[in-house]
Amino acid sequence: MKLNYALSGKTVVLTGAGGGIGRGLAQAFAAQGARLMLLDRDAATLQTLAQELATVADVDTTVCDLSNDAEVQAFAAYLRAQWQQVDVLVNNAGVEYPTPIDSPSPDAMARWASLLDNNVVSMVRLTRALLPLMPPGASVINQSSIWGKTGVPDFSAYVASKHAVIGLTRSLAFELGGRGIRVNAVCPGWVRTEAAMRSLASMAQQQGRSEPEVERELLARQALPGMLTPQDLAGIFLFLASADASALTGQAMVVSNGEVMS
């Protein structure tokens, strides 16, 4: 039986909605009857997703570069005119690629800084812009990772960004708690998405091993078998968005099939 999280009619802003985890979350919120504002950089992907969901939910889309102040402010103004408030903000957008510390590439530091801007600073930029539209009871859910709780070679920028998301979440929980706004993070383990598979391929290449071998080793660290899917994450996001989680804020909820237990 599908749970009802009482999100019907709630306004949900979801970034990085075009693929992977974002797409799965959009489908889950739509099934709950939420009003969806979907953001992504890829217009074609957004259009396809909106058409898919239009039969079950009120869906709007915006192509927005979250690293661009002007675009984010323009989006906030559009949202204010269209919907007036934001009940749930899911900061899901982000990028993932290796940044080995000894990389000889002349743009190594630019790639490092760009990843931090995409995964953390852009999250702050959008939250700041939408904060005036959030009423008491609103929920902000930030996408982190189990790599925000551990370390991994060759991915120092990504790992640092996901640690930063958890720190940001905890600080904003205190800052916004007086307004009745909750802020939590979700820390997924290995989810079968294109981005995760690219990272796995990079790890295999660095180690001089096959991708299936590395995947088997990674999954062997879990208490439960199998790689996660975006649908496996939906329940925790819906719960954190709902009034059932009204006493939860500042938390970094791990969903990893037991790979990380903290």
Protein Blocks (a to p, Z undefined) as FASTA:
>chain_A
ZZdehlghiacddehklgmjlmmmmmmmmmnopacddddfblklmmmmmmmmmmmoccdd
ddddfkbmklmmmmmmmmmmmnopafbdcdfbccdddddfklcbfklmmmmmmmmmmmmm
mmmmmmmmmmmmpcghiacdddddfklmbccehilmmmmmmmmmmmmmmmmmmmmmmnop
acddddddddddfklmmmmmmmmmmnopafklmmmmmmmmpmbgcjddfklmmmmmmmmm
pmklmmgghiacddeehmagZZ
